[in-house]
Amino acid sequence: MKKIIFLIALTLLAASFTHAQDKIYRKNGKIVEAKILEIGSDEIKYKESHNPDGPIYVLETDRISKIVFENGKVEKFTIDIRDPEKYAGQLKKAIKIDFLGPLLGFSQVTFEKSRGVGKGYELSLGIIGAGKSSRIEFYDFNYNYVRRNPFGVFLSGGYKFGKLPDFILFGKTRLTHVMQGTYIRPLVYLGNYSENRIIWKASNTYEVGRQNVTFGALQIEAGRQWVFGDKFLLDIYEGYGFDNKKDSYQYQNSTDYFDNTAAYNYANARLGRSPGLSYTFAIKVGFLIK
């Protein structure tokens, strides 16, 4: 009789032990019965319930949807990438330089500041002429060319609306830097510069003139920015909008050598007569600052 009572008690104890286990619900649909040993910010440590003396297993928290503990408490593992605390301690200001600008005849420096998750603003200063001076080729009974030799400045500023800064690496969602991610940026360009132009006179004769240009553009730019180690960044974007300009030469008709049907204003390019379609493209590299 005592033996039967002992076996019943042992069976009930084993059943109670089996039932009172932690359960790990993985995002792939699997359920792991375990004994949780430790929960960290990026991973948990546990032992399998049927092998309490066995090895300790490690599982990343981004693979887990929830844990139901033996006492009934539920711990959910959802990544709230909107939470500013996730990005505490990160640098939120940056200085960027236009990588291609000097090859196109100007240099541009940009200051960016994050105003929180998915938002921020940018201000840029460009020096037109601080770069390669392209040339204008023409034929007046002989092949000739002159350098544009531009000189001027432009300013731009706008607000940045970014996608929440997360990405998937090797099938796992990882939080990244608050300034990383795809974005849309409406902004305004304003500038003034002078440069050499070839003015058609008559009978295949030309003269070199100095043209002064004032321009402005309203753009919507879309791009993506990467941050490396909270130190360096890479920004690639392109944009479209509308451009208007005023220059000091008035061309008479579409047969003139330069009839102003398009323009490259260094900060942007315009298609069609002013006002016309404006286009921008840039690759910027930079570093983060306090």
C-alpha positions in Angstrom: 0.0 0.0 0.0 2.8 2.4 0.9 4.5 1.5 -2.4 1.4 2.4 -4.3 1.0 5.8 -2.5 4.6 6.5 -3.2 4.3 5.8 -6.9 1.1 8.0 -7.1 2.9 10.9 -5.4 5.9 10.5 -7.6 3.7 10.5 -10.7 1.8 13.7 -9.5 5.1 15.4 -8.7 6.5 14.6 -12.2 3.3 15.8 -13.8 3.5 19.0 -11.8 7.1 19.5 -12.7 6.4 18.9 -16.4 3.5 21.3 -16.4 5.2 24.0 -14.4 7.9 24.9 -17.0 8.7 28.0 -18.8 7.6 28.1 -22.4 9.5 29.9 -25.2 7.4 30.9 -28.2 9.7 31.4 -31.1 8.7 33.5 -34.2 9.0 30.5 -36.4 6.1 28.8 -34.6 8.1 26.4 -32.4 7.5 26.2 -28.7 10.4 25.3 -26.4 9.7 23.9 -22.9 12.6 25.2 -20.8 13.9 26.6 -17.6 14.9 30.2 -18.2 18.3 31.0 -16.5 18.9 34.5 -17.7 17.3 37.2 -19.9 19.5 39.8 -21.4 18.9 42.7 -23.8 19.9 40.7 -26.9 19.7 37.1 -25.8 18.3 34.6 -23.3 19.9 31.5 -21.7 18.0 28.4 -20.8 18.1 24.7 -20.3 15.7 22.2 -21.8 13.0 21.1 -19.3 13.5 17.4 -20.1 17.3 17.7 -19.5 17.9 20.0 -16.5 21.4 18.8 -16.1 22.2 19.3 -19.8 23.9 22.2 -21.6 22.9 25.8 -21.5 21.4 27.1 -24.7 21.5 30.7 -26.0 18.7 32.2 -28.1 18.6 35.8 -29.6 15.6 37.8 -28.3 14.7 38.9 -31.9 13.8 35.3 -32.6 11.3 35.2 -29.7 7.7 36.4 -29.7 7.1 35.8 -26.0 7.9 33.7 -22.9 5.3 32.2 -20.6 6.8 31.6 -17.2 5.8 28.7 -14.9 3.9 31.2 -12.7 1.8 32.4 -15.6 3.6 35.7 -16.2 4.0 36.6 -19.9 7.1 38.4 -21.2 6.6 39.7 -24.8 9.6 40.5 -27.0 8.6 43.2 -29.4 11.1 45.7 -30.7 9.7 49.2 -30.4 12.0 51.1 -32.7 10.1 54.3 -32.1 11.4 54.4 -28.5 14.0 57.1 -28.2 15.6 55.2 -25.3 16.8 52.6 -27.8 19.2 55.2 -29.3 20.4 56.8 -26.0 24.0 57.8 -26.1 24.2 57.9 -29.9 25.6 61.0 -31.6 22.8 63.0 -33.3 24.7 65.6 -35.3 26.8 65.2 -38.5 28.9 67.1 -40.9 28.8 65.9 -44.5 30.7 66.7 -47.7 29.5 66.3 -51.2 31.8 63.6 -52.7 31.2 64.4 -56.3 30.8 68.2 -56.0 34.4 69.2 -56.8 34.3 67.1 -60.0 31.3 69.1 -61.1 32.6 72.6 -60.2 31.5 73.2 -56.6 32.1 72.2 -53.0 29.2 71.6 -50.6 29.2 71.2 -46.8 26.1 70.0 -44.9 25.1 70.1 -41.3 22.5 67.6 -40.2 20.8 67.3 -36.8 18.4 64.5 -35.7 15.3 65.7 -33.9 14.2 62.3 -32.9 13.3 58.9 -34.5 12.6 59.5 -38.2 13.0 63.3 -38.3 15.6 65.9 -38.5 16.8 68.9 -40.5 19.7 69.8 -42.8 21.4 73.0 -43.8 24.0 73.3 -46.6 26.5 75.8 -47.9 28.0 75.5 -51.4 30.9 77.4 -52.9 30.5 77.5 -56.7 33.9 77.5 -58.4 35.6 75.5 -55.6 36.2 72.6 -58.0 36.9 71.7 -61.6 36.2 74.4 -64.1 34.5 72.8 -67.1 35.0 74.3 -70.6 32.7 75.5 -73.3 33.7 74.4 -76.8 32.7 76.4 -79.9 33.7 76.8 -83.6 34.3 80.2 -85.2 36.1 79.0 -88.3 38.5 77.3 -85.9 38.0 75.0 -82.9 38.1 77.0 -79.6 37.0 76.7 -76.1 36.9 78.8 -72.9 36.7 77.8 -69.2 33.5 78.7 -67.4 35.5 79.9 -64.3 32.3 80.1 -62.1 32.2 81.9 -58.8 29.3 82.2 -56.3 27.5 80.6 -53.5 24.3 78.7 -52.8 22.4 77.7 -49.6 19.9 75.0 -49.0 17.8 73.9 -46.1 15.0 71.4 -45.4 13.4 69.0 -43.1 14.0 65.3 -43.2 11.3 62.6 -42.7 12.9 59.2 -42.3 11.7 55.6 -42.2 12.1 54.0 -38.8 15.8 53.0 -38.6 15.8 49.3 -38.6 17.1 46.7 -41.0 17.3 42.9 -41.3 20.7 41.3 -41.3 21.0 37.5 -41.8 17.3 37.1 -41.2 17.3 39.0 -37.9 16.0 42.4 -37.2 18.6 44.7 -35.7 18.3 48.2 -34.4 20.6 50.7 -36.0 21.6 54.3 -35.6 18.8 56.9 -35.2 20.2 58.8 -38.3 20.3 55.7 -40.5 17.6 54.7 -43.0 15.7 55.8 -46.1 14.1 59.2 -46.1 12.2 62.0 -48.0 13.5 65.5 -47.7 11.7 68.6 -49.0 14.0 71.6 -49.2 14.8 74.9 -50.9 17.9 76.0 -52.9 18.9 79.6 -53.3 22.0 80.8 -55.0 23.9 83.3 -57.1 27.0 82.9 -59.4 28.7 84.3 -62.4 30.5 82.4 -65.1 31.8 82.8 -68.7 29.4 82.2 -71.6 29.9 82.3 -75.3 27.6 84.8 -76.9 26.7 84.3 -80.6 27.1 87.5 -82.6 26.7 87.0 -86.3 28.2 85.1 -89.2 29.7 82.4 -87.0 31.3 84.9 -84.7 31.2 84.7 -80.9 32.5 86.6 -78.0 33.1 85.7 -74.4 30.8 87.3 -71.9 30.4 87.1 -68.2 26.9 86.1 -67.1 25.4 86.6 -63.6 22.8 84.0 -62.5 20.4 84.1 -59.6 18.5 80.8 -59.1 16.2 79.0 -56.7 14.6 75.6 -56.6 12.0 73.7 -54.6 13.0 70.1 -54.3 11.8 66.8 -52.9 14.7 64.5 -52.5 14.7 60.8 -51.6 17.7 58.8 -50.4 19.2 56.5 -47.9 21.8 57.1 -45.3 24.1 54.6 -43.6 25.9 55.1 -40.3 29.0 53.1 -39.4 30.0 52.6 -35.8 28.4 55.9 -34.6 31.4 57.7 -36.3 31.0 57.8 -40.1 28.1 58.0 -42.6 27.3 57.7 -46.2 24.3 59.5 -47.8 23.1 58.9 -51.4 20.0 60.7 -52.8 18.3 62.2 -55.8 15.5 64.6 -56.1 13.1 66.4 -58.4 11.3 69.7 -58.2 10.9 73.1 -59.9 13.6 75.6 -60.7 13.5 79.3 -61.6 16.4 81.5 -62.5 17.2 85.0 -63.8 20.4 85.7 -65.8 21.9 88.9 -67.1 21.8 87.9 -70.8 18.6 87.7 -72.7 18.7 85.4 -75.7 16.7 86.4 -78.7 15.6 83.1 -80.2 16.1 79.3 -80.2 18.9 79.6 -82.8 21.3 81.3 -80.4 24.2 79.3 -79.3 23.0 79.3 -75.8 19.2 79.7 -75.8 18.6 78.9 -72.1 16.5 75.8 -72.8 18.4 74.0 -70.0 20.8 75.0 -67.3 23.3 73.4 -64.9 23.2 75.6 -61.8 25.7 73.5 -59.8 23.4 72.8 -56.9 20.8 71.5 -59.4 20.2 70.9 -63.1 17.2 72.3 -64.9 15.4 70.8 -67.9 13.4 73.1 -70.1 13.1 76.9 -70.0 12.8 78.6 -66.6 10.7 77.8 -64.7 11.4 74.1 -65.4 12.0 70.7 -64.0 14.8 70.6 -61.5 17.0 67.5 -60.7 19.6 66.8 -58.0 21.8 63.9 -57.2 24.6 63.5 -54.7 26.8 61.2 -52.7 27.9 62.6 -49.4 30.3 61.3 -46.9 30.7 62.6 -43.3 31.3 62.1 -39.7 29.2 62.4 -36.6 29.8 65.1 -33.9 28.6 65.9 -30.4 
